[in-house]
């Protein structure tokens, strides 16, 4: 299922993300792609807000990764936790985290096959990526740079890709277009598209 959604302001983004989070599960990896300044961090801020995370969300460009704990009071949503990637339980009694990764600095575009030009599996392991899969929702800005590694290493069972683009070439147009794929929506897709 693929969804295209045009957003014209941050309030609309918050409303859209609030309906989007209903389809997420612990262990999901959300890959955000798009040009510099298009709103990848703004999307992550709206995501954290939808889950009740009060701590300011800051781009992890220089730290590579930031981890935010979901609030203990999770009455506003029921995000299933997928323990051992086989058993679903309610997230109400277990700590849950939003892991925000920025893959931009881990990738050198000079050569996709050189030792320094490609995000190696070991570098992803240094971020403890796989240790978060059982109790976290993972968002990766510039995630298109690591998707092949995630697929090849089978690190994530469910990857949701969100490509964000500018609404037009007009610099005064603040709209963004969100193209979402990999999300299992079943009957609820029309509700999310509106």
C-alpha positions in Angstrom: 0.0 0.0 0.0 1.3 3.4 -0.9 -0.1 6.7 0.3 0.6 10.2 -1.0 -0.4 13.1 1.3 0.2 16.8 0.8 0.7 18.8 4.0 0.7 22.6 4.0 1.6 23.4 7.6 2.8 21.9 10.9 -0.7 21.7 12.3 -1.8 19.5 9.4 1.4 17.4 9.9 0.5 16.8 13.5 -3.1 15.7 12.6 -1.7 13.4 9.8 1.0 11.9 12.1 -1.6 11.3 14.9 -3.6 9.1 12.5 -0.4 7.5 11.1 0.9 6.3 14.5 -2.1 4.0 14.9 -0.5 1.7 12.3 3.0 1.4 13.9 4.4 -1.3 16.0 7.4 -1.7 18.2 10.2 -3.0 16.0 9.1 -1.0 13.0 11.8 1.0 11.3 10.6 4.3 9.7 13.0 5.4 7.0 12.7 9.1 6.2 14.2 10.4 2.9 14.2 13.6 1.1 16.3 16.7 0.4 18.0 18.7 3.1 15.5 21.0 4.9 12.4 19.2 3.7 11.1 18.2 7.1 12.5 14.9 8.2 13.1 16.2 11.8 9.8 18.0 11.8 8.1 14.7 11.0 10.0 13.0 13.9 8.9 15.9 16.2 5.3 15.3 15.3 5.7 11.6 15.8 7.1 12.1 19.3 4.3 14.6 20.1 1.7 12.0 19.0 3.2 9.5 21.5 3.3 12.1 24.3 7.0 12.5 24.4 7.7 15.9 26.0 11.4 16.1 25.7 12.5 18.4 22.8 13.3 16.4 19.7 16.6 17.6 18.2 18.2 16.4 15.0 20.9 13.8 15.8 23.1 14.9 12.9 26.2 15.3 15.1 25.4 12.7 17.8 24.1 10.2 15.1 21.4 8.9 17.5 19.1 10.1 20.2 16.9 7.9 22.3 13.6 9.2 23.9 11.6 7.2 26.4 7.9 7.0 25.9 5.9 8.4 28.9 4.8 5.9 31.5 1.2 6.9 31.1 0.4 5.6 27.6 -3.4 5.8 27.8 -3.7 7.8 24.5 -2.5 4.9 22.3 -2.1 1.2 22.3 1.2 0.5 20.6 1.8 -3.3 20.6 5.3 -4.4 21.6 6.6 -7.3 19.6 8.8 -9.2 22.1 11.4 -11.5 20.5 9.7 -10.4 17.2 7.2 -13.2 17.6 5.0 -12.4 20.6 2.8 -9.3 20.9 2.1 -7.8 24.3 0.7 -4.4 25.4 3.2 -1.7 25.8 1.6 -0.4 29.0 4.0 -2.2 31.4 7.3 -2.2 29.5 9.6 0.7 28.8 9.3 1.8 25.1 11.7 4.1 23.3 11.7 6.2 20.2 15.2 5.9 18.6 16.0 8.7 16.3 19.0 8.1 14.0 20.6 10.3 11.4 22.5 8.2 8.8 23.8 11.2 6.8 27.2 11.5 8.5 27.7 7.7 8.4 27.7 7.7 4.6 30.4 9.2 2.3 29.1 9.3 -1.2 32.5 9.2 -2.8 32.2 5.5 -3.5 29.5 3.2 -2.4 31.9 0.3 -2.2 35.0 1.8 -0.5 35.6 1.1 3.1 34.8 4.7 4.1 32.1 5.2 1.5 29.4 2.8 2.7 27.7 2.4 6.1 29.0 -0.9 7.1 27.1 -3.4 9.2 29.6 -2.9 12.0 28.9 0.8 12.1 25.2 0.2 12.5 26.0 -2.3 15.2 28.0 0.4 17.0 24.7 2.3 17.4 23.2 -0.7 19.2 20.6 -0.8 16.5 19.5 -4.4 16.9 19.3 -4.0 20.7 16.4 -1.5 20.2 14.3 -3.6 17.9 12.4 -5.4 20.7 11.4 -2.3 22.7 11.5 0.7 20.3 10.2 2.4 17.3 13.2 3.4 15.2 13.2 6.5 12.9 16.1 6.9 10.5 16.6 10.2 8.7 18.5 9.7 5.4 17.4 6.1 5.9 17.7 5.4 2.1 21.4 5.3 2.7 21.1 2.3 5.1 18.0 0.4 3.7 20.1 -2.1 1.8 22.1 -3.0 4.9 18.9 -3.4 6.9 17.5 -5.7 4.3 20.6 -7.7 3.7 21.3 -8.2 7.5 17.6 -8.9 8.1 17.8 -6.4 11.0 14.2 -5.1 10.6 11.1 -7.1 9.9 9.0 -4.1 8.9 10.5 -1.1 7.2 8.2 1.8 6.4 9.6 4.2 3.9 8.5 7.9 3.9 9.8 10.0 1.1 9.2 13.7 1.8 9.5 16.2 -1.1 8.8 19.9 -1.5 5.3 20.7 -2.7 6.5 22.7 -5.6 9.5 24.6 -7.0 8.0 27.9 -5.7 10.1 28.9 -2.8 7.1 30.6 -1.1 5.2 27.3 -1.1 5.7 25.7 2.3 3.8 22.5 1.5 5.4 19.1 1.5 4.4 15.8 -0.1 4.7 12.6 2.0 4.9 9.4 0.0 4.5 6.4 2.4 5.1 2.8 1.5 5.5 -0.4 3.4 2.7 0.4 5.9 0.1 -2.3 6.4 -3.1 -0.4 6.5 -5.9 -2.9 5.7 -9.3 -1.3 5.8 -8.1 1.9 7.5 -6.1 3.3 4.6 -8.8 5.7 3.4 -8.9 7.2 6.8 -5.2 7.9 6.7 -5.2 9.4 3.2 -7.8 12.1 4.1 
